[in-house]
Amino acid sequence: MHYYVKRLTQAIVTVVAVVSLTFFLIRFMPGGPMDYVRAQLISRNPNMSPQELESLIDVYINMQPDTPLWQQYVDYMGSILTGDLGNPLTIDRSVNEIIANALPWTIFLMGTALIVQYILGLLLGAFMAYYEGTRFDAGMSALSTVLYSVPYYLVALLLLILFAYQYPFFPTGGKMDPSTVAGFNLPFVVGVFKHAALPILSLVITGFGVVALRMRSNSISALESDYVRVARLRALSGPRIAYRYVARNAMLPLYTDFLIGLGVVFGGSVILEEIFKYTGIGYYMLQGVYSRDYPLMMGTFIVLTLAVVLGVLLADLTYGLVDPRAGGGDRESY
């Protein structure tokens, strides 16, 4: 129990520290929401008088720039504790509403990509270990290394140019077909998957290789373990050894990577969603950065921070249940 309380306390302190640091860093960024709105208004009406300009800025921005920074921080942290993330300066909806609408789309996109990555990586890694030293093993190891070294956003751009513009098999952007009725019906579901196909594919192509390499390494180590030798001496069947002894133990270290990846992968949504104009959490965070929209930036960043911290925390708290040896138990995982 002491371990769980300690890890939970560390997670809370981490979130508070990261949010606090981000709050001050954002406000020390060059420019600000007032400068952004002022530039937009001047570009629309260059002949506007200074008095009219300042009046419109007060209307567009519902904030008090003269309030001391420490007071802004106290007020904002207090609003967070009540579940209120504020109102954006550039969008006519609350930050809570924006996040509630955008978060499920990001979870669907990034979660699907991560699951497919691990399914392909685990299967490929197991085959690579089984055929260790063959041309298949060498070729797939080289391919996995190369693909993992390529940035996912570069693959995303190439897929977008090739399969959306040059050969329009998939939409160029968006998250669903506007001509379909939202709901659990075939046209809507097909449209959602068509819009998500290229973003998911770009993440899978650049991500499954590292999973395969780790699975290969873990499987080879498991094959050389004493418990596998004992299982062979007991004349157990090959499939039983492969599944119960090798695969299960080889996948245990990847369990932590998967849970941490659930949080970290949200960070990759920022660039990816901007490329495909996929209006998830990452897309709105970048829009907030462009417009210096403090509440929108902070709200989306808090969600990304919580995703990473919760992923790490969940991995720490549950790994002992998956592998009793890690929790100090005397049970054997095989």
C-alpha positions as CSV (number, residue, x, y, z in Angstrom):
1,M,0.0,0.0,0.0
2,H,2.9,2.4,0.8
3,Y,4.3,1.9,-2.7
4,Y,0.9,2.8,-4.3
5,V,0.5,5.9,-2.2
6,K,4.0,7.0,-3.0
7,R,3.6,6.5,-6.7
8,L,0.2,8.3,-6.7
9,T,1.8,11.2,-4.8
10,Q,4.7,11.5,-7.2
11,A,2.2,11.5,-10.1
12,I,0.2,14.4,-8.6
13,V,3.3,16.4,-7.8
14,T,4.6,15.8,-11.4
15,V,1.3,17.1,-12.9
16,V,1.2,20.2,-10.7
17,A,4.9,21.0,-11.4
18,V,4.5,20.5,-15.2
19,V,1.3,22.6,-15.3
20,S,2.8,25.3,-13.2
21,L,5.9,25.5,-15.3
22,T,3.9,25.5,-18.5
23,F,1.7,28.3,-17.2
24,F,4.6,30.7,-16.7
25,L,6.5,29.6,-19.8
26,I,3.4,30.3,-22.0
27,R,3.0,33.8,-20.6
28,F,6.6,34.6,-21.2
29,M,6.3,33.6,-24.9
30,P,7.0,36.5,-27.4
31,G,3.8,38.2,-28.2
32,G,0.5,37.4,-26.7
33,P,-3.3,37.1,-27.3
34,M,-3.7,40.9,-27.4
35,D,-0.9,41.3,-29.9
36,Y,-2.4,38.5,-32.1
37,V,-5.9,40.1,-32.0
38,R,-4.5,43.5,-32.6
39,A,-2.7,42.3,-35.7
40,Q,-5.8,40.5,-37.0
41,L,-8.0,43.6,-36.6
42,I,-5.5,45.9,-38.2
43,S,-5.1,43.6,-41.2
44,R,-8.9,43.7,-41.7
45,N,-9.3,47.4,-41.2
46,P,-6.1,49.4,-41.5
47,N,-7.9,52.7,-41.1
48,M,-9.2,51.9,-37.6
49,S,-8.4,54.5,-35.0
50,P,-6.4,53.5,-31.9
51,Q,-9.4,54.1,-29.6
52,E,-11.6,51.9,-31.7
53,L,-8.9,49.3,-31.9
54,E,-8.5,49.1,-28.1
55,S,-12.3,48.9,-27.6
56,L,-12.6,46.0,-30.0
57,I,-9.6,44.2,-28.3
58,D,-11.4,44.5,-24.9
59,V,-14.5,43.0,-26.5
60,Y,-12.6,40.1,-28.2
61,I,-10.4,39.3,-25.2
62,N,-12.1,38.6,-21.9
63,M,-9.0,39.0,-19.7
64,Q,-7.3,41.6,-17.6
65,P,-3.6,41.9,-18.7
66,D,-2.8,44.2,-15.8
67,T,-3.6,41.5,-13.2
68,P,-0.3,40.4,-11.5
69,L,1.0,37.1,-12.8
70,W,0.9,35.4,-9.5
71,Q,-2.8,36.3,-9.2
72,Q,-3.5,34.9,-12.6
73,Y,-1.7,31.7,-11.6
74,V,-3.7,31.3,-8.3
75,D,-7.0,32.0,-10.2
76,Y,-6.2,29.5,-12.9
77,M,-5.2,26.7,-10.6
78,G,-8.3,27.3,-8.6
79,S,-10.5,27.0,-11.7
80,I,-8.7,23.8,-12.6
81,L,-9.6,22.3,-9.2
82,T,-13.2,23.0,-9.9
83,G,-13.0,21.4,-13.4
84,D,-13.2,24.7,-15.3
85,L,-10.5,25.1,-17.9
86,G,-11.7,28.5,-19.0
87,N,-12.9,29.9,-22.3
88,P,-10.8,30.2,-25.4
89,L,-10.1,33.7,-26.8
90,T,-10.5,32.7,-30.4
91,I,-13.3,30.0,-30.4
92,D,-16.9,30.5,-29.2
93,R,-16.9,27.4,-27.0
94,S,-15.5,26.5,-23.6
95,V,-12.2,24.6,-23.4
96,N,-14.1,21.8,-21.6
97,E,-16.5,21.5,-24.5
98,I,-13.7,21.6,-27.1
99,I,-11.7,18.9,-25.3
100,A,-14.8,16.7,-24.7
101,N,-15.5,16.7,-28.5
102,A,-11.9,16.4,-29.6
103,L,-10.5,13.8,-27.1
104,P,-12.5,10.8,-28.3
105,W,-11.2,11.3,-31.9
106,T,-7.6,11.5,-30.7
107,I,-8.1,8.4,-28.6
108,F,-9.5,6.5,-31.5
109,L,-6.8,7.6,-33.9
110,M,-3.7,7.2,-31.7
111,G,-5.1,4.2,-29.8
112,T,-5.9,2.2,-33.0
113,A,-2.5,3.0,-34.4
114,L,-0.7,1.9,-31.2
115,I,-2.7,-1.4,-31.0
116,V,-2.0,-2.2,-34.6
117,Q,1.7,-1.4,-34.1
118,Y,2.0,-3.8,-31.2
119,I,0.1,-6.6,-32.9
120,L,2.3,-6.5,-36.0
121,G,5.4,-5.9,-34.0
122,L,4.8,-8.8,-31.6
123,L,4.0,-11.2,-34.4
124,L,7.0,-10.1,-36.6
125,G,9.4,-10.2,-33.6
126,A,8.3,-13.7,-32.7
127,F,9.0,-14.9,-36.2
128,M,12.3,-13.1,-36.4
129,A,13.4,-14.8,-33.2
130,Y,12.2,-18.2,-34.4
131,Y,14.2,-17.8,-37.6
132,E,17.2,-16.2,-36.0
133,G,20.2,-16.0,-38.2
134,T,18.3,-16.5,-41.5
135,R,17.9,-14.0,-44.3
136,F,14.4,-13.3,-43.2
137,D,15.7,-12.3,-39.7
138,A,18.5,-10.1,-41.1
139,G,16.2,-8.5,-43.7
140,M,13.4,-7.7,-41.3
141,S,15.8,-6.5,-38.7
142,A,17.3,-4.0,-41.2
143,L,13.9,-2.9,-42.4
144,S,12.6,-2.4,-38.9
145,T,15.6,-0.3,-38.0
146,V,15.2,1.9,-41.1
147,L,11.5,2.4,-40.7
148,Y,11.9,3.3,-37.0
149,S,14.5,5.9,-38.0
150,V,12.1,7.7,-40.4
151,P,10.0,10.5,-38.8
152,Y,6.3,9.7,-38.8
153,Y,5.4,13.1,-40.1
154,L,7.6,12.6,-43.2
155,V,5.8,9.3,-43.9
156,A,2.5,11.1,-43.3
157,L,3.3,13.8,-45.9
158,L,4.4,11.1,-48.4
159,L,1.2,9.1,-47.9
160,L,-0.9,12.3,-48.1
161,I,0.7,13.3,-51.4
162,L,0.6,9.8,-52.9
163,F,-2.8,8.4,-51.8
164,A,-4.8,11.6,-51.3
165,Y,-3.7,14.0,-54.0
166,Q,-1.9,12.0,-56.7
167,Y,-4.2,8.9,-56.4
168,P,-7.2,10.1,-54.4
169,F,-8.1,6.9,-52.7
170,F,-8.4,8.6,-49.3
171,P,-9.6,12.1,-48.2
172,T,-7.0,14.9,-47.9
173,G,-8.2,15.8,-44.4
174,G,-10.9,15.9,-41.8
175,K,-12.2,13.2,-39.5
176,M,-15.5,12.2,-41.1
177,D,-17.5,12.7,-44.3
178,P,-19.7,15.8,-43.8
179,S,-22.3,14.3,-46.1
180,T,-23.1,11.4,-43.8
181,V,-25.3,11.4,-40.7
182,A,-23.2,10.9,-37.5
183,G,-24.2,7.7,-35.8
184,F,-23.6,3.9,-35.8
185,N,-24.4,3.4,-39.5
186,L,-22.2,1.9,-42.2
187,P,-21.6,5.1,-44.3
188,F,-20.5,7.1,-41.3
189,V,-18.2,4.3,-39.9
190,V,-16.6,3.8,-43.3
191,G,-16.0,7.5,-43.7
192,V,-14.4,7.7,-40.2
193,F,-12.0,4.9,-41.0
194,K,-11.2,6.3,-44.4
195,H,-10.3,9.7,-42.9
196,A,-8.2,7.9,-40.2
197,A,-6.5,5.4,-42.5
198,L,-3.5,7.5,-43.6
199,P,-2.7,9.0,-40.1
200,I,-2.9,5.5,-38.6
201,L,-0.8,4.0,-41.4
202,S,1.9,6.6,-41.0
203,L,2.3,5.8,-37.3
204,V,2.1,2.0,-37.9
205,I,4.8,2.1,-40.6
206,T,7.3,4.0,-38.4
207,G,6.4,2.3,-35.1
208,F,6.0,-1.4,-35.5
209,G,9.7,-2.0,-36.2
210,V,10.9,-1.0,-32.7
211,V,8.3,-3.3,-31.2
212,A,9.4,-6.2,-33.4
213,L,13.1,-5.6,-32.5
214,R,12.3,-5.6,-28.8
215,M,10.1,-8.7,-29.1
216,R,12.8,-10.5,-31.1
217,S,15.5,-9.7,-28.4
218,N,13.2,-10.7,-25.6
219,S,12.2,-13.9,-27.3
220,I,15.8,-14.9,-28.0
221,S,16.6,-14.3,-24.3
222,A,13.7,-16.4,-23.3
223,L,14.7,-19.3,-25.6
224,E,18.0,-19.4,-23.8
225,S,16.5,-19.4,-20.3
226,D,16.7,-22.3,-17.9
227,Y,12.9,-22.8,-17.7
228,V,12.8,-23.3,-21.5
229,R,15.5,-26.0,-21.2
230,V,13.6,-27.7,-18.4
231,A,10.4,-27.6,-20.5
232,R,12.2,-29.2,-23.4
233,L,13.6,-31.9,-21.0
234,R,10.0,-32.6,-19.9
235,A,9.2,-33.2,-23.6
236,L,6.6,-30.5,-23.8
237,S,5.2,-29.8,-27.2
238,G,6.8,-27.0,-29.3
239,P,3.6,-24.8,-29.4
240,R,3.2,-25.1,-25.7
241,I,6.7,-24.0,-25.1
242,A,6.4,-21.2,-27.6
243,Y,3.2,-19.8,-26.1
244,R,3.3,-20.5,-22.4
245,Y,7.1,-20.1,-21.8
246,V,8.6,-18.0,-24.5
247,A,5.9,-15.6,-25.8
248,R,4.3,-14.8,-22.4
249,N,7.7,-14.0,-20.8
250,A,9.0,-12.1,-23.9
251,M,5.9,-9.9,-23.9
252,L,6.1,-8.9,-20.2
253,P,8.7,-6.0,-20.7
254,L,6.6,-4.7,-23.6
255,Y,3.6,-4.4,-21.4
256,T,5.2,-1.4,-19.7
257,D,6.2,0.1,-23.1
258,F,2.6,-0.3,-24.3
259,L,1.1,1.5,-21.3
260,I,3.6,4.3,-21.4
261,G,3.1,4.5,-25.2
262,L,-0.6,5.1,-24.6
263,G,0.3,8.4,-23.0
264,V,3.3,9.4,-25.0
265,V,1.6,8.7,-28.3
266,F,-0.8,11.6,-27.6
267,G,2.2,14.0,-28.0
268,G,2.6,12.8,-31.6
269,S,-1.0,13.9,-32.3
270,V,0.0,17.5,-32.5
271,I,1.9,17.4,-35.8
272,L,-0.1,14.5,-37.2
273,E,-3.5,16.1,-36.7
274,E,-2.3,19.3,-38.2
275,I,-1.0,17.6,-41.3
276,F,-4.4,15.8,-41.9
277,K,-6.5,18.6,-40.4
278,Y,-7.9,16.0,-38.0
279,T,-9.6,18.1,-35.3
280,G,-8.4,16.2,-32.2
281,I,-6.6,17.4,-29.1
282,G,-3.3,18.0,-30.9
283,Y,-5.0,20.1,-33.6
284,Y,-6.6,22.4,-31.1
285,M,-3.4,22.7,-29.1
286,L,-1.5,23.9,-32.2
287,Q,-4.3,26.4,-33.1
288,G,-3.9,27.7,-29.6
289,V,-0.2,28.2,-30.1
290,Y,-0.8,30.0,-33.4
291,S,-3.3,32.4,-31.9
292,R,-1.6,32.8,-28.5
293,D,-4.8,31.5,-26.9
294,Y,-3.7,30.9,-23.4
295,P,-6.7,28.9,-22.1
296,L,-6.8,26.7,-25.1
297,M,-3.1,26.0,-25.0
298,M,-3.2,25.2,-21.3
299,G,-6.3,23.1,-21.5
300,T,-5.0,20.8,-24.2
301,F,-1.6,20.6,-22.7
302,I,-3.1,19.5,-19.4
303,V,-4.8,16.7,-21.2
304,L,-1.6,15.6,-22.9
305,T,0.3,15.8,-19.6
306,L,-2.3,13.7,-17.8
307,A,-2.2,11.1,-20.5
308,V,1.6,10.7,-20.2
309,V,1.5,10.6,-16.3
310,L,-1.4,8.2,-16.2
311,G,0.2,5.9,-18.7
312,V,3.4,5.7,-16.6
313,L,1.5,5.4,-13.3
314,L,-0.7,2.6,-14.7
315,A,2.4,0.7,-15.9
316,D,4.0,1.1,-12.4
317,L,0.9,0.0,-10.5
318,T,-0.1,-3.0,-12.6
319,Y,3.2,-4.5,-13.8
320,G,3.4,-6.4,-10.5
321,L,0.1,-8.0,-11.2
322,V,1.1,-9.1,-14.7
323,D,4.5,-10.3,-13.6
324,P,4.5,-11.4,-9.8
325,R,8.3,-11.5,-9.8
326,A,8.4,-7.7,-10.2
327,G,6.2,-7.3,-7.2
328,G,8.3,-9.4,-4.9
329,G,6.0,-12.3,-4.9
330,D,7.2,-15.8,-4.8
331,R,4.8,-17.0,-7.6
332,E,6.3,-18.1,-10.9
333,S,4.9,-16.6,-14.1
334,Y,5.3,-19.9,-15.9
